Amino acid sequence: MLRYISGRITQAIFILFGVSFITFLLLYILPADPAVQIAGRSATPETVASIRAQLGLDQPLFVQYFNYLTNLLQGDFGRSYLQKSEVSTLIMSRLGPTLSLMICAIAIELLIGLTLGILAAMNRGKIVDKTLMVISFIAVSAPQFIASILIL
């Protein structure tokens, strides 16, 4: 059992590493230069170069990625230049409502799922069971944005 759990944790670490690498590369590939965005359109090349140096964008890619990972592991998510605030502060300010919505959604999901599951079990093999299975399959398979629009 311990071997299984350690294997799953190792897989999770590799997946998190892969996701962080892909995220970093996608942001690096974007055609927009963050230094130019921060400095503004009328900024001089010296100002842009100064901002690039402050942000570490003048360093090689692997050094930037290492710094990115180091900061993530330390809980430093960086700074939002659009919101002019720390990203961790923005996340914490929205964490309460997000958790509240999540708990309510799980409670409603359990209520509906258990009720329909008991109903299907009581009518096993009958039309009610088959109808509920088809509806459940469609509900699980449908993309959430489409299901949300249909529910609205």
N, C-alpha and C positions, 0 to 999 in steps of 0.2 A: 504494500500500500504506500509506504514511504517513497519507494522508487517511482511509482506512478505519479504521486503528487510532485516530486522533484522534477520529473520529466515534463509535467504540465507547466510548472513554473518556469522551467527553462524555455519551453516553447513560447510562453507568454512574453518573456523577456525578448526573445528574438522577434516576435511579432511587433512589440512596442518599438524596438530598435528600427525595424523595417518601416513602420508607419512614420516614425520621426524623420527617417532619412528621406522618404518619398515626399513628405511635407516640406522639408527643408529644400529639396531639389526643385519642387514645384514653385516655391516662392523665389528661388534663385533664378529660375528660367523666365519668370515674368518679364515682359519687355520694359515695364516701368522701373525707373531707378528711384529707390526710396530716398536717396539723398536729394535728388532734384525735387521730389514731391514735398519733402520737408522744407527745403530752402525756398521754394516758390519758383515761378517761371522767370522772374527778372533777376534771379541770383547770379552772381559772378561765378566763374569757374573756380576761383579760389575758395569761395564760400561752400560750394558743392564738395570740393576736395576736402575741406575742413570737416564737414559733416560726415563724409565717407570715412575719414580717419577716426572720428569720435565713435561712430557706430561699428568700426572694425571691418567695414566693407572693402578696405584696401588690402586686406590679408588674403592669403590663399584659401581656397574653398574648404579644404580639410581642416584648417585652423578655425575657420568660422563655424564649421559644423561641430568641432570639438568644444568650442566655447558655448555654442547653443546647447549641446547636451549637458555640459557642466552646469550651466545656469538652470536648465530644467530640473536637474537632479537636486539642486539647492533650493528649488521652489521659486526661482526668479523667472517669471514668464515674460519679462521685458516691459516695455512701455508702449502704450497706444498713442501715437502721435496725432491721430484724429481726435481722440477723446481727451488728449493731454492729461493722461493719468496712467498709473501702473495697471497692468493687465490683471494682476492678482486682486487688486482693489475692485476692479470692475466685475470680476468673477464672483467675489465674495458678496458684492452688493446685490447680485442676482441669484445667489445660491438659495436663499430662503424661499422665494416664490417658485423656483424651479423644483425644489424638493417637495414643496406643498402640492404642486401639480402632479408630480410623479407619484406621491403617496395616494392622492385621490384617484389617479388613473389606474393604479394597481388595484385599489380597493374595488373600483367599478368593474375592472376586468375580472377579478376573482368572483365577484357577485354574479355577474352574467355567466362566466364560464362554468362555475360550479352548478348554478341553477340549470343551465342547458345540459351540462354533463349528467346530472342526476335525472333530468327528464328523458334524455336519450337512453340512459341505462335502464330506466323503468320500462321503456318501450323498445327494448332491444329487438332489432330485426324488422320492426314495423316501419310504416311510412314516416312516422314522426322522427325516428332515429335516422333514417336515411336522409330526410330533408335537413335535419340539423347538421349532419355530417357534410352535406354539400354546401350549406351556408357557411359552416366553419371553415371548410377548405377554401372557399372563395374569399372569405374575410381575411384569412391568413395570407393568401397569395396576392391579394390586391395591394398595390403600393399605398402607403399611408396617406399621401396627398390626395389620391383619388377617393379613397374611403372617406376622408374628412369632408371632401366636397359633397359626396353622396349623402353623408349623414346630415350635413347642414341643410 
